[in-house]
Amino acid sequence: MSIFDKAKDKAQELLGRAEELYGESHGDAAATVAGEANVLEAEAEEEAHRRGEHPGDGAPAAR
């Protein structure tokens, strides 16, 4: 996993957490759910990168 992939995944996770907190504090269910989705997607992509796969296609990453 490259440093750029790691940084992108972490940024997406942080953005998702911020959106989730915004939704909770403002009573916006759509923002809360969208934030949770971003967090889960970022975590899944990070795990796929750790396994050496490209997220979403199941193919091994080029090394």
Beta strands, then each sheet from edge to edge (+ up, - down):
end
